[in-house]
């Protein structure tokens, strides 16, 4: 069974992913796949089981591969395709929307939202100053929700320009998302590191 989840609320999305896939699942970066990889992912067995649980990230950034999805709707595995955003104008979305579950996770309104957006804007040119601004709200914010708002700003930038810089930032955020979920390092420490690097991604 395939499900598509998307949106900036990473906390609720992660809960939904774990509810469906369980605690242990494979993670595959869809952006790096080629069409020939799909039979092994959707139909291939693992060494220890005929049933697999797979999180497939950012597949729709790879349209050459994404358009092959209808060929694999009969997969015996549990698969979640997770996206930062999903363009409902795409033909592949229109093809799939009545065949599989597609769910959006929208962030609740945050009273610090404008300040968080300002932190992101400042970080584009001055990471140290952005971290100083972050200190004023860090202890009243959940780092995962904060990260979700950073993602929403990066997506807004990409929708407006769709340039190389915007793509680099989204790829960096995708890697950061995986790192936050898979390491024991402080989420705030990883976010601060990203804010310091953001200005270099603008060059």
TIVEXSE-703203 format. One line per 5 residues: for each residue x, y, z of N, C-alpha, C. Coordinates in Angstrom, 2 decimals. Last residue first. Layout:
<atoms>
X,Y,Z,X,Y,Z,X,Y,Z ~ ... .
</atoms>
This chain:
<atoms>
25.03,32.07,-2.33,26.05,32.55,-3.29,26.13,31.63,-4.49 ~ 23.39,31.03,-0.48,22.83,32.08,-1.32,23.80,32.57,-2.39 ~ 24.72,29.37,1.13,23.91,28.73,0.10,23.31,29.77,-0.85 ~ 25.80,31.05,3.00,26.72,30.52,1.98,25.97,29.83,0.85 ~ 23.60,31.53,4.62,24.11,32.64,3.79,25.04,32.12,2.70 .
23.29,29.04,5.96,22.31,29.49,4.97,22.85,30.59,4.06 ~ 24.93,28.28,8.00,25.33,27.91,6.63,24.46,28.56,5.57 ~ 23.59,29.14,10.27,24.93,29.69,10.00,25.37,29.41,8.56 ~ 21.34,27.56,10.09,21.20,29.02,9.99,22.54,29.68,9.70 ~ 22.49,25.02,10.55,21.89,25.34,9.26,21.78,26.85,9.07 .
23.21,25.31,13.23,24.25,25.07,12.24,23.74,25.39,10.83 ~ 20.69,25.53,14.34,21.60,26.68,14.41,22.72,26.53,13.39 ~ 19.77,22.93,13.89,19.10,24.06,13.25,20.00,25.28,13.23 ~ 21.52,21.48,15.54,21.52,21.23,14.09,20.86,22.38,13.34 ~ 20.77,22.49,18.03,22.15,22.63,17.57,22.24,22.44,16.06 .
18.09,21.69,18.17,18.42,23.12,18.10,19.84,23.34,17.60 ~ 18.38,18.94,18.38,17.75,19.49,17.19,18.07,20.98,17.05 ~ 21.38,17.48,19.54,20.29,18.40,19.81,19.72,18.96,18.51 ~ 22.07,14.13,18.38,22.44,15.53,18.57,21.21,16.39,18.81 ~ 21.43,11.62,17.72,21.17,11.99,19.11,21.56,13.45,19.39 .
19.75,11.24,14.53,20.92,11.37,15.39,20.49,11.77,16.79 ~ 17.44,11.18,12.96,18.24,9.96,13.05,19.47,10.06,13.95 ~ 16.06,13.56,12.73,15.30,12.37,13.11,16.19,11.18,13.44 ~ 18.00,15.34,11.90,17.29,15.61,13.15,16.61,14.35,13.66 ~ 18.65,14.18,9.42,19.64,14.20,10.50,18.97,14.44,11.86 .
16.36,14.65,7.93,16.77,13.28,8.19,17.75,13.21,9.35 ~ 16.47,17.46,7.91,15.30,16.77,8.45,15.66,15.34,8.82 ~ 18.84,17.93,6.53,18.74,18.31,7.94,17.58,17.59,8.61 ~ 18.14,17.12,3.98,19.20,16.40,4.69,19.12,16.67,6.18 ~ 16.21,19.07,3.48,15.84,17.67,3.41,16.86,16.81,4.17 .
17.73,21.38,3.59,16.70,21.16,4.61,16.25,19.70,4.64 ~ 19.27,21.01,1.29,19.93,21.09,2.60,18.93,20.83,3.72 ~ 17.29,21.15,-0.61,18.06,19.91,-0.48,18.76,19.87,0.87 ~ 16.47,23.80,-0.25,15.53,22.71,0.00,16.26,21.37,0.17 ~ 18.84,25.14,-1.01,18.32,25.28,0.36,17.36,24.14,0.68 .
19.05,24.44,-3.69,20.11,24.05,-2.76,19.60,24.10,-1.32 ~ 16.78,25.67,-4.76,16.86,24.21,-4.78,17.92,23.72,-3.79 ~ 17.51,28.35,-4.44,16.33,27.84,-3.74,16.33,26.31,-3.68 ~ 19.69,28.51,-6.17,19.84,28.77,-4.74,18.70,28.16,-3.95 ~ 18.54,27.97,-8.70,19.54,27.05,-8.14,19.69,27.24,-6.63 .
14.98,28.82,-8.52,16.35,28.90,-9.01,17.26,27.91,-8.32 ~ 12.27,29.41,-8.04,12.67,28.10,-8.56,14.06,28.11,-9.19 ~ 10.77,31.71,-7.19,11.92,31.83,-8.09,12.33,30.53,-8.78 ~ 8.45,31.05,-5.73,8.56,32.36,-6.37,9.65,32.40,-7.43 ~ 8.89,28.54,-4.73,7.71,28.74,-5.58,7.78,30.07,-6.33 .
11.11,29.05,-3.11,11.25,28.21,-4.30,10.09,28.40,-5.27 ~ 10.01,30.62,-1.07,11.07,31.17,-1.93,11.18,30.38,-3.23 ~ 8.28,28.71,-0.01,7.73,29.95,-0.56,8.74,30.60,-1.51 ~ 10.12,26.86,0.94,9.20,26.48,-0.13,8.61,27.71,-0.80 ~ 11.27,28.35,2.98,12.11,27.91,1.86,11.25,27.51,0.67 .
9.04,28.60,4.65,9.64,29.79,4.04,10.51,29.43,2.85 ~ 8.62,25.95,5.37,7.55,26.66,4.66,8.09,27.93,4.00 ~ 11.00,25.40,6.75,10.72,24.71,5.49,9.66,25.46,4.69 ~ 10.59,26.96,9.00,11.73,27.25,8.11,11.48,26.62,6.74 ~ 8.43,25.58,10.05,8.22,26.94,9.56,9.38,27.39,8.67 .
9.69,23.18,10.80,8.62,23.17,9.81,8.35,24.54,9.23 ~ 11.41,24.09,12.80,11.97,23.59,11.55,10.91,23.58,10.45 ~ 9.49,24.63,14.74,10.32,25.72,14.22,10.90,25.31,12.86 ~ 8.66,22.05,15.25,7.71,23.00,14.68,8.44,24.19,14.06 ~ 11.06,21.10,16.32,10.50,20.46,15.13,9.46,21.35,14.45 .
11.53,22.65,18.61,12.45,22.74,17.46,11.89,22.13,16.18 ~ 9.04,24.59,20.07,9.44,23.22,19.78,10.34,23.24,18.54 ~ 9.74,27.48,22.10,9.40,26.85,20.82,9.81,25.39,20.79 ~ 10.75,28.74,24.23,9.29,28.64,24.19,8.80,27.94,22.92 ~ 13.42,28.86,23.85,12.96,28.06,24.99,11.43,27.99,25.09 .
13.75,30.56,21.61,14.11,29.14,21.54,13.48,28.32,22.66 ~ 13.41,33.26,21.52,12.20,32.43,21.48,12.48,30.94,21.61 ~ 15.86,34.49,21.66,14.74,35.14,22.37,13.48,34.27,22.39 ~ 17.58,33.06,20.04,17.71,32.92,21.48,16.50,33.48,22.24 ~ 17.09,34.01,17.47,16.53,32.72,17.87,16.56,32.56,19.39 .
18.67,36.28,17.36,17.21,36.42,17.37,16.54,35.14,17.87 ~ 21.15,34.98,17.26,20.84,35.89,18.38,19.33,36.11,18.50 ~ 20.88,33.71,14.83,20.95,32.88,16.04,20.69,33.73,17.28 ~ 20.97,35.91,13.12,19.77,35.08,13.16,19.73,34.23,14.42 ~ 23.58,36.77,13.49,22.49,37.63,13.96,21.19,36.83,14.06 .
24.88,34.64,12.24,25.12,34.92,13.67,24.01,35.79,14.25 ~ 24.05,34.79,9.55,23.68,33.66,10.39,23.83,33.93,11.87 ~ 23.07,36.91,7.38,23.84,37.02,8.64,23.39,35.92,9.60 ~ 21.60,36.36,5.10,22.76,37.26,4.98,23.64,37.27,6.22 ~ 19.74,34.50,5.82,20.21,34.49,4.44,21.46,35.35,4.25 .
18.95,35.13,8.37,19.98,34.10,8.20,20.52,34.03,6.78 ~ 16.84,36.88,7.93,18.12,37.41,8.42,19.24,36.42,8.17 ~ 14.84,35.04,7.16,15.28,36.10,6.23,16.65,36.66,6.63 ~ 14.61,33.51,9.51,15.01,32.88,8.25,15.54,33.92,7.27 ~ 13.72,35.46,11.28,14.98,34.76,11.55,15.51,34.11,10.27 .
11.27,36.04,10.14,12.31,37.07,10.12,13.68,36.44,10.38 ~ 9.88,33.73,10.74,10.11,34.05,9.33,11.23,35.09,9.20 ~ 9.84,34.09,13.50,10.54,32.93,12.92,10.85,33.17,11.45 ~ 8.24,36.35,13.70,9.62,36.42,14.15,10.44,35.28,13.56 ~ 5.82,35.30,12.73,6.47,36.41,12.01,7.94,36.54,12.40 .
5.29,33.27,14.69,5.51,32.94,13.29,6.26,34.05,12.54 ~ 4.67,33.20,17.32,6.01,33.69,16.98,6.32,33.56,15.49 ~ 2.18,31.99,17.39,2.27,33.43,17.72,3.63,34.04,17.40 ~ 1.24,29.91,14.73,2.22,30.11,15.79,2.32,31.60,16.11 ~ -1.28,27.77,13.62,-0.82,29.16,13.72,0.08,29.32,14.93 .
-0.10,24.47,12.69,-1.03,25.37,13.38,-0.43,26.78,13.46 ~ 0.85,23.32,9.44,1.25,23.80,10.76,0.15,24.64,11.38 ~ -0.66,20.58,7.82,-0.49,22.03,7.89,-0.12,22.43,9.31 ~ -0.23,17.94,5.92,-0.04,18.28,7.33,0.33,19.76,7.43 ~ -2.29,16.12,3.65,-1.46,17.29,3.93,-1.42,17.56,5.43 .
-2.38,13.00,2.00,-2.74,13.79,3.18,-1.75,14.92,3.40 ~ -3.78,10.63,0.00,-2.87,11.77,-0.05,-3.28,12.72,1.07 ~ -4.23,7.24,-0.75,-4.42,8.30,0.24,-3.34,9.37,0.09 ~ -4.96,6.55,-4.24,-4.25,6.32,-2.99,-4.51,7.48,-2.04 ~ -6.74,7.29,-6.24,-6.31,5.90,-6.16,-5.60,5.56,-4.86 .
-7.24,9.90,-6.69,-8.41,9.06,-6.43,-8.05,7.59,-6.24 ~ -4.68,10.93,-7.17,-5.47,11.45,-6.05,-6.70,10.60,-5.72 ~ -3.15,10.14,-9.40,-3.08,9.36,-8.16,-4.12,9.72,-7.12 ~ -3.61,11.95,-11.46,-3.77,10.52,-11.72,-3.90,9.73,-10.42 ~ -2.98,14.36,-10.30,-4.36,14.15,-10.74,-4.63,12.67,-10.99 .
-0.22,13.95,-9.97,-1.09,14.15,-8.80,-2.54,13.85,-9.17 ~ 0.59,13.81,-12.61,0.75,12.62,-11.79,-0.09,12.74,-10.52 ~ 0.15,16.40,-13.52,-0.70,15.33,-14.04,-0.60,14.09,-13.16 ~ 0.17,19.07,-11.17,0.87,18.02,-11.90,-0.09,16.92,-12.34 ~ -1.19,20.73,-9.52,-1.39,20.93,-10.96,-0.73,19.84,-11.79 .
-0.42,20.40,-6.96,-1.65,19.71,-7.37,-1.97,19.93,-8.86 ~ 2.63,19.82,-5.78,1.98,20.66,-6.77,0.76,19.92,-7.33 ~ 3.50,19.64,-2.49,2.99,18.84,-3.60,2.21,19.75,-4.53 ~ 6.32,19.73,-0.22,5.12,20.31,-0.84,4.71,19.44,-2.02 ~ 7.96,17.85,0.96,7.80,19.16,1.60,6.52,19.82,1.09 .
6.73,14.47,1.03,7.18,15.64,0.30,7.05,16.89,1.17 ~ 6.95,10.97,1.15,6.83,12.22,1.90,7.48,13.37,1.14 ~ 5.32,8.05,0.72,6.07,9.05,-0.04,5.86,10.38,0.68 ~ 5.42,5.03,2.33,5.00,6.42,2.44,5.91,7.27,1.59 ~ 4.46,1.70,1.94,5.34,2.76,1.46,4.68,4.12,1.68 .
4.48,-1.65,2.52,3.96,-0.40,3.06,4.94,0.71,2.70 ~ 4.26,-3.93,-0.33,4.93,-3.29,0.79,4.14,-2.09,1.30 ~ 3.31,-4.92,-2.65,2.94,-5.65,-1.43,3.48,-4.99,-0.17 ~ 1.97,-2.69,-5.12,3.09,-3.11,-4.27,2.61,-3.87,-3.04 ~ 0.24,-1.75,-7.02,-0.04,-3.07,-6.45,1.09,-3.57,-5.56 .
1.24,0.55,-8.08,0.21,0.69,-7.05,-0.14,-0.64,-6.39 ~ 3.11,0.87,-10.06,3.50,0.11,-8.87,2.47,0.21,-7.75 ~ 2.46,2.50,-12.12,2.84,1.14,-12.48,3.05,0.25,-11.25 ~ 2.14,5.05,-11.04,0.95,4.24,-11.31,1.25,2.79,-11.67 ~ 4.91,6.02,-10.97,4.23,5.49,-9.79,2.99,4.65,-10.10 .
6.20,7.28,-13.01,6.10,5.82,-13.11,5.30,5.20,-11.96 ~ 6.51,9.90,-12.37,5.45,9.58,-13.34,5.28,8.08,-13.55 ~ 8.76,9.90,-10.73,7.42,10.03,-10.13,6.32,9.61,-11.10 ~ 10.93,9.88,-12.52,10.62,8.69,-11.72,9.19,8.74,-11.20 ~ 10.79,12.37,-13.64,11.02,11.23,-14.52,10.64,9.93,-13.81 .
10.63,14.09,-11.46,9.43,13.82,-12.24,9.58,12.61,-13.17 ~ 11.67,14.52,-8.62,12.25,13.70,-9.68,11.10,13.22,-10.58 ~ 10.25,15.61,-6.70,11.25,16.48,-7.29,11.92,15.81,-8.47 ~ 8.78,13.52,-5.76,8.15,14.36,-6.78,9.08,15.45,-7.32 ~ 10.28,12.36,-3.71,10.19,11.68,-5.01,9.68,12.60,-6.11 .
10.96,12.99,-1.04,11.22,13.94,-2.13,11.17,13.30,-3.53 ~ 11.46,9.70,0.27,11.45,11.14,0.45,11.71,11.89,-0.86 ~ 9.85,7.01,1.42,10.45,7.49,0.18,10.33,9.01,0.16 ~ 10.06,4.57,3.73,9.80,6.00,3.61,10.57,6.52,2.41 ~ 8.78,1.31,3.97,9.71,2.23,3.30,9.19,3.65,3.35 .
8.78,-1.98,4.93,8.23,-0.67,5.28,9.23,0.38,4.82 ~ 8.08,-5.13,3.30,8.98,-4.05,3.69,8.19,-2.81,4.07 ~ 7.80,-8.61,3.28,7.10,-7.33,3.44,8.06,-6.27,3.95 ~ 9.34,-10.79,3.32,8.69,-10.50,2.06,7.97,-9.16,2.08 ~ 12.53,-10.63,5.00,11.07,-10.57,5.00,10.54,-10.29,3.59 .
15.27,-10.61,4.84,14.67,-11.24,6.00,13.14,-11.29,5.96 ~ 16.13,-9.28,2.60,16.75,-10.57,2.90,15.96,-11.34,3.96 ~ 13.16,-7.97,0.95,14.39,-7.83,1.72,14.94,-9.22,2.01 ~ 11.92,-7.98,-2.45,11.89,-8.40,-1.05,13.21,-8.08,-0.36 ~ 10.53,-5.62,-4.85,11.59,-6.49,-4.34,11.44,-6.81,-2.87 .
8.64,-3.73,-5.52,8.29,-5.15,-5.67,9.32,-6.09,-5.08 ~ 9.60,-1.16,-5.01,8.18,-1.43,-4.84,7.81,-2.91,-4.86 ~ 12.42,-1.39,-5.41,11.85,-0.72,-4.24,10.42,-1.18,-3.98 ~ 12.76,-2.76,-7.82,13.39,-3.29,-6.61,12.77,-2.69,-5.35 ~ 11.34,-1.09,-9.61,10.90,-2.47,-9.37,11.49,-3.06,-8.09 .
12.89,1.44,-9.45,11.56,1.27,-8.87,11.11,-0.17,-8.68 ~ 15.26,1.79,-10.77,15.33,1.45,-9.35,13.97,1.02,-8.80 ~ 14.73,2.70,-13.31,15.10,1.28,-13.18,15.20,0.83,-11.72 ~ 14.38,5.48,-13.02,13.22,4.59,-13.18,13.53,3.11,-12.96 ~ 16.55,6.50,-10.30,16.27,6.42,-11.74,15.11,5.43,-11.91 .
16.93,8.74,-7.45,16.55,7.49,-8.11,16.47,7.64,-9.63 ~ 17.35,10.98,-5.96,18.53,10.37,-6.58,18.20,9.10,-7.37 ~ 14.98,11.73,-4.81,15.58,12.66,-5.77,16.73,12.02,-6.54 ~ 14.27,9.89,-2.86,13.69,9.77,-4.18,14.35,10.64,-5.23 ~ 16.03,8.22,-0.58,15.97,9.56,-1.16,15.50,9.45,-2.61 .
14.58,6.11,1.81,15.18,6.21,0.48,14.98,7.62,-0.05 ~ 14.65,4.22,4.68,14.51,5.58,4.18,15.27,5.69,2.87 ~ 12.82,1.54,6.22,13.88,2.00,5.32,13.60,3.43,4.89 ~ 11.88,1.42,9.68,11.57,1.44,8.25,12.78,1.93,7.46 ~ 10.51,0.95,12.77,11.68,0.61,11.95,11.28,0.55,10.48 .
8.05,1.62,13.86,9.24,2.35,14.30,10.44,2.13,13.39 ~ 5.41,1.80,11.34,6.06,1.27,12.52,7.32,2.06,12.84 ~ 3.99,2.88,9.23,5.16,2.06,8.92,5.73,1.33,10.13 ~ 1.80,4.22,10.48,1.60,3.36,9.31,2.75,2.38,9.12 ~ 2.85,5.60,12.61,1.62,4.84,12.81,1.41,3.83,11.68 .
4.98,6.90,11.39,5.27,5.80,12.31,4.03,4.96,12.59 ~ 3.52,8.78,9.87,4.43,7.84,9.21,4.70,6.63,10.10 ~ 2.22,10.21,11.87,1.43,9.45,10.90,2.28,8.41,10.18 ~ 4.44,11.36,13.13,3.56,10.47,13.89,2.75,9.59,12.94 ~ 5.41,12.95,11.06,6.25,11.86,11.57,5.40,10.85,12.35 .
3.29,14.77,10.82,3.63,13.89,9.70,4.45,12.69,10.18 ~ 3.42,16.11,13.24,2.25,15.28,12.96,2.52,14.31,11.80 ~ 6.02,17.28,12.81,5.71,16.49,14.00,4.53,15.56,13.73 ~ 6.02,18.80,10.50,6.84,17.59,10.53,6.48,16.68,11.70 ~ 4.14,20.54,8.73,4.03,20.08,10.12,4.72,18.74,10.24 .
4.26,21.09,6.02,5.32,21.63,6.88,5.24,21.15,8.32 ~ 3.62,18.44,3.57,3.30,19.60,4.38,4.41,19.93,5.37 ~ 2.37,15.08,2.86,3.14,16.28,2.56,2.75,17.41,3.48 ~ 2.19,11.66,1.98,2.04,12.68,3.00,2.88,13.88,2.58 ~ 0.72,9.03,0.34,1.51,10.24,0.12,1.18,11.23,1.23 .
1.01,5.47,0.46,0.38,6.70,0.92,1.31,7.87,0.62 ~ 0.50,2.22,-0.81,1.24,3.47,-0.90,0.38,4.60,-0.34 ~ 0.85,-1.20,0.00,0.00,0.00,0.00,0.88,1.25,0.00 .
</atoms>
